Amino acid sequence: MKEIFVLLAPFFWSVKNDITRLSRSFYRKVVFYAASGGIFLFLFTRLLNIGMAKLQSMSAEVFGIILIKGYSLIFMIVFFIQIVNGFIISLNTFFQARDLEVI
């Protein structure tokens, strides 16, 4: 557990610094990520529902399994994208480096 905290410490420090500084860029980032995440989830679930509607001729058990696996895939992708975004934002905020634009 201590190792995870050590890995996530820069993220927590950057969030603490952004909150204490009350910077507008932090709140813009929060709104942007929440909105883009919501749009991403809506579009993917909508496309998944359209695709699954075409597969309704399958048996109910197989359809349910495929639907659950599709939603699991969507949420895993979103989860890992958020981890990568948080890591890059924390590095950028913590180190204030100009080199991180390459990432």
Secondary structure as GFF3:
##gff-version 3
##sequence-region A 1 103
A	DSSP	alpha_helix	2	21	.	.	.	ID=ss1
A	DSSP	alpha_helix	24	54	.	.	.	ID=ss2
A	DSSP	alpha_helix	60	95	.	.	.	ID=ss3
A	DSSP	three_ten_helix	99	102	.	.	.	ID=ss4
###
